[in-house]
Amino acid sequence: MIRLALLALLAATPAAAHGTLPGGGGFQAGVAHPFLAAEHLLLLIGLGALLGRQGLRRPLAGLLIGLICGLGLTLLHWGPMQPAILILALVVGGLLAAAIPVGDAVLIGIATVAGILVGADTDGATVIGAYVGVIAGVFLIVLNSMALARLGATWLNGVPLRVAGSWVAAAAILVLAFLLRTTLGVA
């Protein structure tokens, strides 16, 4: 998963921070979007692992509601959400790495905010098919991460999940530093 995130990061250009599929549109582009945006992928993998570690499904409703609200906010053309997404990925990765148990209400809140941020950062999606595709792509990532986390939670006392959380946090810091470097124009 981290290799895929790094590949997406390397494929991004300053003119197109989010990857696109040539010839793809509508639903297909929507599904691919969370996989091609490194910051979305980091946050969603970390969120799925965090939810899977605790075996909770209720925050998925918050994620869905947040995504729908966030996708509706794209019509307002807010500025880029990447810094906020990366900061939330850092928090999620830190919680996972520290193996801190988090309450249901906090996880529902984190999932809802993650949905709002990812949805609001989905630029160019003006077709209902693309919106449905984004939701499908997000849930593909989160549900698969949850399933892997359920397996990893009992294996070696959860150490693989802690390592994955530290990777998510470290990658979020690196991408945030790269984003700030690019934004500030530092060579």
MARBA-3410 file (N, C-alpha, C, O; in Angstrom, 1 decimal):
187
0.8,-1.2,0.0,0.0,0.0,0.0,0.9,1.3,0.0,0.6,2.2,-0.7 ~ 1.9,1.3,0.8,2.8,2.4,0.9,3.5,2.6,-0.5,3.7,3.7,-0.9 ~ 3.9,1.5,-1.2,4.5,1.6,-2.5,3.5,2.3,-3.5,3.9,3.1,-4.3 ~ 2.2,2.0,-3.4,1.2,2.6,-4.2,1.1,4.1,-3.9,1.0,4.9,-4.8 ~ 1.2,4.4,-2.6,1.1,5.8,-2.2,2.3,6.6,-2.8,2.2,7.7,-3.3
3.5,6.0,-2.7,4.7,6.6,-3.2,4.7,6.7,-4.7,5.1,7.7,-5.2 ~ 4.1,5.7,-5.4,4.0,5.8,-6.8,3.1,6.9,-7.2,3.3,7.7,-8.2 ~ 2.0,7.1,-6.5,1.0,8.2,-6.8,1.7,9.5,-6.5,1.5,10.5,-7.3 ~ 2.5,9.6,-5.5,3.2,10.8,-5.2,4.2,11.2,-6.3,4.3,12.3,-6.7 ~ 4.9,10.2,-6.8,5.9,10.4,-7.8,5.3,10.8,-9.1,5.8,11.5,-9.9
4.1,10.3,-9.4,3.4,10.5,-10.6,2.7,11.9,-10.7,2.4,12.4,-11.7 ~ 2.5,12.5,-9.5,1.9,13.8,-9.4,2.8,14.9,-9.9,4.0,14.9,-9.7 ~ 2.2,15.9,-10.6,3.0,17.0,-11.1,2.5,18.3,-10.5,1.4,18.3,-10.0 ~ 3.3,19.3,-10.4,2.8,20.6,-9.8,1.5,21.1,-10.4,0.7,21.7,-9.7 ~ 1.3,20.9,-11.7,0.1,21.4,-12.4,-1.1,20.5,-12.1,-2.3,21.0,-12.2
-0.9,19.3,-11.8,-2.0,18.4,-11.5,-1.7,17.6,-10.2,-1.2,16.4,-10.3 ~ -2.0,18.1,-9.1,-1.6,17.5,-7.8,-2.4,16.2,-7.6,-2.0,15.3,-6.9 ~ -3.6,16.1,-8.3,-4.4,14.9,-8.2,-4.2,14.2,-9.6,-4.3,14.8,-10.6 ~ -4.0,12.9,-9.5,-3.9,12.1,-10.8,-5.2,12.0,-11.5,-6.2,12.1,-11.0 ~ -5.0,11.8,-12.8,-6.2,11.7,-13.7,-6.0,10.4,-14.5,-4.9,10.0,-14.8
-7.1,9.9,-15.0,-7.0,8.8,-16.0,-7.3,9.3,-17.4,-8.4,9.8,-17.6 ~ -6.4,9.1,-18.3,-6.7,9.6,-19.7,-7.8,8.7,-20.2,-7.8,7.5,-20.2 ~ -8.8,9.4,-20.8,-9.9,8.7,-21.4,-11.0,8.2,-20.3,-12.1,7.8,-20.7 ~ -10.6,8.3,-19.1,-11.6,7.9,-18.0,-12.5,9.1,-17.6,-12.0,10.2,-17.7 ~ -13.6,8.8,-17.3,-14.5,9.8,-16.8,-15.7,9.3,-16.0,-15.9,8.0,-16.0
-16.4,10.1,-15.4,-17.6,9.7,-14.6,-17.2,8.7,-13.5,-16.3,9.0,-12.7 ~ -17.9,7.6,-13.5,-17.7,6.7,-12.4,-16.3,6.2,-12.3,-15.8,6.1,-11.1 ~ -15.6,5.8,-13.4,-14.3,5.2,-13.3,-13.3,6.2,-12.8,-12.5,5.9,-11.9 ~ -13.4,7.5,-13.2,-12.5,8.5,-12.6,-12.8,8.7,-11.2,-11.8,9.0,-10.4 ~ -14.0,8.7,-10.8,-14.4,8.8,-9.3,-13.8,7.7,-8.5,-13.3,8.0,-7.4
-13.9,6.5,-9.0,-13.3,5.3,-8.2,-11.8,5.5,-8.1,-11.2,5.2,-7.0 ~ -11.2,5.9,-9.2,-9.7,6.0,-9.2,-9.2,7.1,-8.4,-8.0,7.1,-7.9 ~ -10.0,8.2,-8.2,-9.5,9.4,-7.6,-8.8,9.2,-6.2,-7.7,9.6,-6.0 ~ -9.5,8.5,-5.3,-8.8,8.3,-4.0,-7.5,7.5,-4.0,-6.7,7.6,-3.2 ~ -7.4,6.6,-5.0,-6.2,5.8,-5.2,-5.1,6.6,-5.8,-3.9,6.3,-5.5
-5.4,7.7,-6.6,-4.4,8.5,-7.2,-3.9,9.7,-6.5,-2.9,10.3,-6.8 ~ -4.6,10.1,-5.5,-4.3,11.2,-4.6,-3.6,10.7,-3.4,-4.2,10.1,-2.5 ~ -2.3,10.9,-3.3,-1.5,10.4,-2.2,-2.0,10.7,-0.8,-2.1,9.8,0.1 ~ -2.4,11.9,-0.6,-2.9,12.3,0.7,-4.2,11.6,1.1,-4.5,11.3,2.2 ~ -5.1,11.4,0.1,-6.3,10.7,0.3,-6.0,9.3,0.7,-6.6,8.7,1.6
-5.1,8.7,-0.1,-4.8,7.3,0.2,-4.2,7.1,1.5,-4.6,6.1,2.2 ~ -3.3,7.9,2.0,-2.7,7.8,3.3,-3.8,7.9,4.4,-3.8,7.1,5.3 ~ -4.6,8.9,4.3,-5.7,9.1,5.3,-6.6,7.9,5.3,-7.0,7.4,6.4 ~ -7.0,7.4,4.2,-8.0,6.4,4.1,-7.5,5.0,4.6,-8.2,4.3,5.3 ~ -6.2,4.7,4.3,-5.6,3.5,4.7,-5.4,3.6,6.3,-5.7,2.6,7.0
-5.0,4.7,6.8,-4.8,4.8,8.2,-6.2,4.8,8.9,-6.3,4.1,10.0 ~ -7.2,5.4,8.4,-8.5,5.4,9.0,-9.1,4.0,9.0,-9.6,3.5,10.0 ~ -8.9,3.3,7.9,-9.4,1.9,7.8,-8.7,1.0,8.8,-9.3,0.1,9.5 ~ -7.4,1.2,9.0,-6.6,0.4,9.9,-7.0,0.7,11.3,-7.2,-0.2,12.2 ~ -7.3,2.0,11.6,-7.7,2.3,13.0,-9.1,1.8,13.3,-9.3,1.3,14.4
-10.0,1.9,12.4,-11.3,1.3,12.6,-11.3,-0.2,12.7,-12.0,-0.8,13.5 ~ -10.5,-0.8,11.9,-10.4,-2.3,11.9,-9.7,-2.8,13.2,-10.1,-3.9,13.7 ~ -8.8,-2.1,13.7,-8.1,-2.5,14.9,-9.1,-2.6,16.1,-9.0,-3.5,16.9 ~ -10.0,-1.6,16.1,-11.0,-1.6,17.2,-12.3,-2.4,16.8,-13.2,-2.5,17.7 ~ -12.4,-2.8,15.6,-13.6,-3.6,15.2,-14.9,-2.8,15.1,-15.9,-3.4,15.4
-14.8,-1.6,14.8,-16.0,-0.7,14.8,-16.5,-0.5,13.4,-15.7,-0.3,12.5 ~ -17.8,-0.5,13.3,-18.4,-0.3,12.0,-19.3,1.0,12.0,-19.5,1.5,10.9 ~ -19.6,1.5,13.1,-20.5,2.7,13.2,-19.8,3.9,12.6,-20.5,4.7,12.0 ~ -18.5,4.1,12.7,-17.9,5.3,12.1,-18.1,5.3,10.6,-17.9,6.3,9.9 ~ -18.4,4.1,9.9,-18.5,4.1,8.5,-19.7,5.0,8.1,-19.7,5.5,7.0
-20.7,5.0,8.9,-21.9,5.9,8.6,-21.5,7.3,8.6,-21.9,8.1,7.8 ~ -20.6,7.7,9.6,-20.1,9.1,9.7,-19.2,9.4,8.5,-19.3,10.5,7.9 ~ -18.4,8.4,8.0,-17.6,8.6,6.8,-18.5,8.8,5.6,-18.2,9.7,4.8 ~ -19.6,8.1,5.4,-20.5,8.2,4.3,-21.2,9.6,4.4,-21.2,10.3,3.3 ~ -21.6,10.0,5.5,-22.3,11.3,5.6,-21.3,12.4,5.4,-21.6,13.4,4.7
-20.1,12.3,5.9,-19.1,13.3,5.6,-18.7,13.4,4.2,-18.5,14.5,3.6 ~ -18.6,12.2,3.5,-18.3,12.2,2.1,-19.4,13.0,1.3,-19.1,13.8,0.4 ~ -20.6,12.7,1.6,-21.7,13.3,0.9,-21.7,14.8,1.1,-21.9,15.6,0.1 ~ -21.5,15.2,2.3,-21.4,16.7,2.6,-20.2,17.3,1.9,-20.3,18.4,1.4 ~ -19.1,16.6,2.0,-17.8,17.1,1.4,-18.0,17.2,-0.1,-17.5,18.2,-0.7
-18.6,16.2,-0.8,-18.8,16.3,-2.2,-19.7,17.4,-2.6,-19.6,18.1,-3.6 ~ -20.7,17.7,-1.7,-21.6,18.9,-1.9,-20.8,20.2,-1.8,-21.1,21.2,-2.5 ~ -19.8,20.2,-0.9,-19.0,21.4,-0.7,-18.1,21.7,-1.9,-17.6,22.8,-2.1 ~ -17.9,20.7,-2.8,-17.0,21.0,-4.0,-17.7,22.0,-4.9,-16.9,22.7,-5.6 ~ -18.9,22.2,-4.8,-19.6,23.2,-5.6,-19.2,24.6,-5.1,-19.4,25.6,-5.9
-18.7,24.8,-3.9,-18.3,26.1,-3.4,-16.9,26.4,-3.8,-16.4,27.5,-3.6 ~ -16.2,25.4,-4.4,-14.8,25.6,-4.9,-13.9,26.1,-3.8,-13.2,27.1,-3.9 ~ -13.9,25.4,-2.7,-12.9,25.8,-1.6,-11.5,25.6,-2.1,-11.3,25.0,-3.1 ~ -10.6,26.1,-1.3,-9.2,26.0,-1.6,-8.8,24.5,-1.4,-9.6,23.7,-1.0 ~ -7.5,24.3,-1.7,-7.0,22.9,-1.5,-7.1,22.4,0.0,-6.8,23.2,0.9
-7.5,21.2,0.1,-7.6,20.6,1.5,-6.4,19.7,1.9,-6.4,19.1,2.9 ~ -5.4,19.6,1.0,-4.3,18.7,1.2,-3.7,18.9,2.6,-3.5,17.9,3.3 ~ -3.4,20.1,3.1,-2.7,20.2,4.4,-3.6,19.7,5.5,-3.1,19.0,6.4 ~ -4.9,19.9,5.5,-5.8,19.4,6.5,-5.9,17.9,6.4,-5.9,17.2,7.5 ~ -5.9,17.4,5.2,-6.0,15.9,5.1,-4.7,15.3,5.6,-4.8,14.2,6.3
-3.6,15.9,5.3,-2.3,15.3,5.8,-2.2,15.4,7.3,-1.6,14.5,7.9 ~ -2.7,16.5,7.9,-2.6,16.6,9.3,-3.5,15.6,10.0,-3.1,15.0,11.0 ~ -4.7,15.4,9.4,-5.6,14.3,10.0,-5.0,12.9,9.8,-5.1,12.1,10.7 ~ -4.3,12.7,8.7,-3.6,11.4,8.4,-2.5,11.2,9.5,-2.3,10.1,10.0 ~ -1.8,12.3,9.8,-0.8,12.3,10.9,-1.3,11.9,12.2,-0.8,11.1,12.9
-2.5,12.5,12.5,-3.2,12.2,13.8,-3.6,10.7,13.8,-3.4,10.0,14.8 ~ -4.2,10.3,12.7,-4.7,8.9,12.6,-3.5,7.9,12.7,-3.6,6.9,13.4 ~ -2.5,8.2,12.0,-1.3,7.3,12.0,-0.7,7.3,13.4,-0.2,6.2,13.9 ~ -0.6,8.4,14.1,-0.1,8.5,15.5,-0.9,7.7,16.4,-0.4,7.0,17.3 ~ -2.3,7.8,16.3,-3.1,7.0,17.2,-2.9,5.5,17.0,-2.9,4.7,17.9
-2.8,5.1,15.7,-2.6,3.7,15.3,-1.2,3.2,15.8,-1.1,2.1,16.4 ~ -0.2,4.1,15.7,1.2,3.7,16.1,1.3,3.6,17.6,2.0,2.7,18.1 ~ 0.6,4.5,18.3,0.7,4.4,19.8,-0.2,3.4,20.4,-0.2,3.2,21.6 ~ -1.1,2.8,19.5,-2.0,1.8,20.0,-2.9,2.3,21.1,-3.2,1.6,22.1 ~ -3.3,3.6,20.9,-4.2,4.2,21.9,-5.6,3.8,21.6,-6.1,4.1,20.5
-6.4,3.2,22.5,-7.8,3.0,22.2,-8.6,4.3,22.2,-8.4,5.1,23.0 ~ -9.4,4.4,21.2,-10.2,5.6,21.0,-11.6,5.3,21.1,-12.1,4.2,20.6 ~ -12.4,6.2,21.7,-13.8,6.0,21.9,-14.6,6.0,20.6,-14.1,6.6,19.6 ~ -15.8,5.5,20.7,-16.6,5.4,19.5,-16.9,6.8,19.0,-16.9,7.1,17.8 ~ -17.3,7.7,19.9,-17.7,9.1,19.5,-16.5,9.8,18.8,-16.7,10.5,17.8
-15.3,9.6,19.3,-14.1,10.2,18.7,-13.9,9.6,17.3,-13.6,10.4,16.3 ~ -14.0,8.3,17.2,-13.8,7.7,15.9,-14.9,8.1,14.9,-14.6,8.3,13.7 ~ -16.1,8.3,15.3,-17.1,8.7,14.4,-16.8,10.1,14.0,-17.0,10.5,12.8 ~ -16.3,11.0,14.9,-15.9,12.3,14.5,-14.8,12.4,13.5,-14.8,13.1,12.6 ~ -13.8,11.5,13.8,-12.6,11.5,12.9,-13.0,11.0,11.5,-12.6,11.6,10.5
-13.9,10.0,11.4,-14.3,9.4,10.2,-15.2,10.5,9.4,-15.1,10.6,8.2 ~ -16.0,11.2,10.1,-16.9,12.2,9.5,-16.0,13.4,8.9,-16.2,13.8,7.8 ~ -15.0,13.8,9.7,-14.2,14.9,9.2,-13.3,14.4,8.0,-13.1,15.1,7.1 ~ -12.9,13.1,8.1,-12.1,12.6,7.0,-13.0,12.6,5.7,-12.5,12.9,4.6 ~ -14.2,12.2,5.9,-15.1,12.2,4.7,-15.4,13.6,4.2,-15.4,13.7,2.9
-15.5,14.5,5.0,-15.8,15.9,4.6,-14.5,16.4,3.8,-14.6,17.0,2.7 ~ -13.3,16.2,4.4,-12.1,16.7,3.8,-11.8,16.0,2.4,-11.5,16.7,1.4 ~ -12.0,14.7,2.4,-11.7,14.0,1.1,-12.8,14.4,0.1,-12.4,14.6,-1.1 ~ -14.0,14.4,0.5,-15.1,14.8,-0.4,-14.9,16.2,-1.0,-15.0,16.5,-2.2 ~ -14.6,17.2,-0.1,-14.4,18.6,-0.5,-13.1,18.8,-1.3,-13.1,19.7,-2.1
-12.2,17.9,-1.2,-10.9,18.0,-2.0,-11.0,17.3,-3.3,-10.1,17.3,-4.1 ~ -12.2,16.7,-3.6,-12.4,16.0,-4.9,-12.8,17.0,-5.9,-14.0,17.4,-6.1 ~ -11.8,17.6,-6.6,-12.1,18.6,-7.6,-12.5,18.0,-9.0,-12.1,16.9,-9.3 ~ -13.3,18.8,-9.7,-13.7,18.4,-11.0,-14.8,17.4,-11.1,-15.3,17.1,-12.2 ~ -15.3,16.9,-10.0,-16.4,15.9,-10.1,-17.7,16.7,-10.1,-18.1,17.1,-9.1
-18.3,16.8,-11.3,-19.5,17.5,-11.4,-20.6,16.5,-11.9,-21.8,17.0,-12.0 ~ -20.3,15.3,-12.0,-21.3,14.3,-12.5,-21.6,13.4,-11.4,-20.8,13.0,-10.6 ~ -22.9,13.1,-11.3,-23.3,12.2,-10.2,-22.6,10.8,-10.2,-22.2,10.3,-9.2 ~ -22.3,10.3,-11.4,-21.5,9.1,-11.5,-20.1,9.2,-10.9,-19.6,8.2,-10.3 ~ -19.5,10.4,-11.1,-18.2,10.6,-10.5,-18.3,10.6,-9.0,-17.4,10.1,-8.3
-19.4,11.2,-8.4,-19.6,11.3,-7.0,-19.7,9.9,-6.4,-19.2,9.5,-5.4 ~ -20.6,9.1,-7.1,-20.8,7.7,-6.7,-19.5,6.9,-6.7,-19.2,6.1,-5.9 ~ -18.7,7.2,-7.8,-17.4,6.5,-7.9,-16.4,6.9,-6.8,-15.7,6.0,-6.3 ~ -16.4,8.1,-6.4,-15.5,8.5,-5.3,-15.9,7.8,-4.0,-15.1,7.3,-3.3 ~ -17.2,7.7,-3.8,-17.7,7.0,-2.6,-17.3,5.6,-2.6,-16.8,5.0,-1.6
-17.4,4.9,-3.8,-17.1,3.5,-4.0,-15.6,3.4,-3.8,-15.1,2.4,-3.1 ~ -14.7,4.3,-4.3,-13.3,4.2,-4.2,-12.9,4.3,-2.7,-12.0,3.6,-2.3 ~ -13.5,5.3,-2.0,-13.1,5.5,-0.6,-13.5,4.3,0.2,-12.7,3.9,1.0 ~ -14.6,3.7,0.0,-15.0,2.6,0.8,-14.2,1.3,0.4,-14.0,0.5,1.2 ~ -13.8,1.2,-0.9,-12.9,0.1,-1.2,-11.6,0.2,-0.4,-11.2,-0.8,0.1
-11.0,1.3,-0.3,-9.8,1.5,0.5,-10.0,1.2,2.0,-9.3,0.5,2.6 ~ -11.0,1.9,2.5,-11.3,1.8,4.0,-11.7,0.4,4.4,-11.1,-0.2,5.4 ~ -12.6,-0.3,3.6,-13.0,-1.6,4.0,-11.9,-2.6,3.9,-11.8,-3.5,4.7 ~ -11.1,-2.5,2.8,-9.9,-3.4,2.7,-8.9,-3.2,3.8,-8.3,-4.2,4.3 ~ -8.7,-2.0,4.2,-7.7,-1.7,5.3,-8.3,-2.2,6.6,-7.5,-2.7,7.4
-9.6,-2.1,6.8,-10.2,-2.6,8.0,-10.0,-4.1,8.1,-9.7,-4.7,9.1 ~ -10.2,-4.8,6.9,-10.1,-6.3,6.9,-8.7,-6.7,7.2,-8.5,-7.6,8.0 ~ -7.7,-6.0,6.6,-6.3,-6.3,6.9,-6.0,-6.0,8.4,-5.2,-6.8,9.0 ~ -6.5,-4.9,8.9,-6.2,-4.6,10.3,-6.8,-5.6,11.2,-6.2,-5.9,12.3 ~ -8.0,-6.1,10.9,-8.6,-7.2,11.8,-7.6,-8.4,11.9,-7.5,-9.0,12.9
-7.0,-8.7,10.7,-6.1,-9.8,10.7,-4.8,-9.5,11.5,-4.3,-10.3,12.3 ~ -4.3,-8.2,11.3,-3.1,-7.8,12.0,-3.2,-7.5,13.5,-2.2,-7.4,14.2 ~ -4.5,-7.3,13.9,-4.7,-6.9,15.3,-4.3,-8.0,16.3,-3.9,-7.7,17.4 ~ -4.5,-9.2,15.9,-4.2,-10.4,16.8,-2.8,-11.0,16.5,-2.3,-11.8,17.2 ~ -2.2,-10.6,15.4,-0.9,-11.1,15.0,0.3,-10.4,15.6,0.3,-9.1,15.5
1.1,-11.0,16.4,2.3,-10.4,17.0,1.9,-9.2,17.9,2.5,-8.2,18.0 ~ 0.8,-9.4,18.6,0.3,-8.4,19.6,0.0,-7.1,18.9,0.2,-6.0,19.5 ~ -0.4,-7.1,17.6,-0.7,-5.8,16.9,0.5,-5.0,16.5,0.3,-3.9,16.0 ~ 1.7,-5.5,16.5,2.9,-4.8,16.1,2.8,-4.4,14.6,3.2,-3.2,14.3 ~ 2.3,-5.2,13.7,2.2,-4.8,12.3,1.3,-3.6,12.2,1.6,-2.7,11.3
0.3,-3.4,12.9,-0.6,-2.3,12.9,0.1,-1.0,13.4,0.0,0.1,12.8 ~ 0.9,-1.2,14.4,1.7,-0.1,15.0,2.7,0.4,13.9,2.9,1.6,13.8 ~ 3.3,-0.5,13.3,4.3,-0.2,12.2,3.6,0.5,11.1,4.1,1.5,10.6 ~ 2.4,0.0,10.7,1.7,0.6,9.6,1.3,2.1,10.0,1.3,3.0,9.2 ~ 0.9,2.2,11.2,0.5,3.6,11.7,1.7,4.5,11.7,1.5,5.7,11.3
2.9,4.0,12.0,4.0,4.9,12.0,4.4,5.2,10.6,4.9,6.3,10.3 ~ 4.2,4.3,9.6,4.4,4.6,8.2,3.4,5.7,7.7,3.8,6.6,7.0 ~ 2.2,5.5,8.1,1.2,6.5,7.6,1.6,7.9,8.2,1.5,8.9,7.5 ~ 1.9,8.0,9.5,2.3,9.2,10.1,3.6,9.8,9.4,3.6,11.0,9.1 ~ 4.6,9.0,9.2,5.8,9.4,8.5,5.6,9.9,7.1,6.1,10.9,6.7
4.8,9.1,6.4,4.5,9.5,5.0,3.7,10.8,5.0,3.9,11.7,4.1 ~ 2.8,11.0,5.9,2.0,12.2,6.0,2.9,13.4,6.2,2.8,14.5,5.7 ~ 3.9,13.3,7.1,4.9,14.3,7.4,5.7,14.6,6.2,5.9,15.8,5.8 ~ 6.1,13.6,5.5,6.9,13.8,4.3,6.1,14.5,3.2,6.6,15.5,2.5 ~ 4.9,14.1,2.9,4.1,14.7,1.9,3.7,16.1,2.3,3.7,17.0,1.4
3.5,16.4,3.6,3.2,17.7,4.0,4.4,18.6,3.8,4.2,19.8,3.4 ~ 5.6,18.1,4.2,6.8,18.9,4.0,7.0,19.2,2.5,7.3,20.3,2.1 ~ 6.7,18.2,1.6,6.9,18.4,0.2,5.9,19.5,-0.3,6.2,20.3,-1.1 ~ 4.6,19.4,0.2,3.6,20.3,-0.2,3.9,21.7,0.2,3.8,22.7,-0.5 ~ 4.4,21.9,1.5,4.8,23.2,2.0,6.0,23.7,1.2,6.1,24.9,0.9
6.9,22.9,0.9,8.1,23.3,0.1,7.7,23.8,-1.3,8.2,24.8,-1.8 ~ 6.8,23.1,-1.9,6.3,23.5,-3.2,5.5,24.8,-3.2,5.6,25.6,-4.0 ~ 4.7,24.9,-2.1,3.8,26.1,-1.9,4.7,27.3,-1.7,4.4,28.4,-2.2 ~ 5.7,27.2,-0.9,6.6,28.3,-0.5,7.6,28.6,-1.6,8.3,29.6,-1.6 ~ 7.7,27.7,-2.6,8.7,27.9,-3.7,10.1,27.7,-3.3,11.0,28.3,-4.0
10.4,26.9,-2.3,11.8,26.7,-1.9,12.4,25.6,-2.8,11.8,24.6,-3.1 ~ 13.5,25.9,-3.3,14.2,25.0,-4.3,14.8,23.8,-3.6,15.3,22.9,-4.2
END
